[in-house]
Amino acid sequence: MPVVTIQQGPRKVEQKRELVKKITEAFVEALEVPAESVSVWIQEYQGEDWAHAGKLIADK
């Protein structure tokens, strides 16, 4: 049972629907598993909750 975890900034629900659809399709095609076996977890973080190169994303 493939489990995919995505960590990202906030996105619109329509974008997340499209993302999980395409990820699931990729696993079905590449691993030849049923779509029902693929789980996708989306963890969203605000700009003040993560940093890159020593700076909060909110400060960029």
Summary of the structure (lengths in Angstrom):
residues: 60
radius of gyration: 14.5
end to end distance: 38.3
largest distance: 43.1
contacts: 130
relative contact order: 0.26
helix: 47%
strand: 27%
